[in-house]
Amino acid sequence: MEKLTAQEETAMRLIWEIGPCVVRMLQEKYPEPKPPYTTLASVVKNLERKGYVKNRRCGNVYEYYPLVSREEYRTAFMKDAVSNLFSNSYKELVSFFAKEEKISADDLRDIIEKIETGKE
């Protein structure tokens, strides 16, 4: 799975949220300042080239829909981040968040409980 730029990731998050959409619908969902239509169309074309979305012709416009689910992207992104930033160690990842005080002892206990009971 090819890495997404920040612009592509923003557009992809909106496509997951909206579902099948045309570029104009996508543009309407952007916060101000909204990107120019042509810029956004280029971003969506890049997503298509990278295999994240596909289009189907609807009248005189193209409707784009996701080929990659949010969960598939999240899984690939996390594997890549853990591999590149934490020497492929999830223990180092959790330790990092603990040191940065981004995760509490209660959260860690909840995670351990979910691991032990096999729940998500």
Buried (B, 14 or more C-beta within 10 A) or exposed (E): BEEBEEBBBBBBBBBBEBEBBBBEBBBEBEEEEEBEEEEBBBBBBBBBEBEBBBBEEEEEEBBBEBEBEEEEBEEBBEEEEBEEEBEEEEEEBBEBEBEEEEBEEEEEEEEEEEEEEEEE
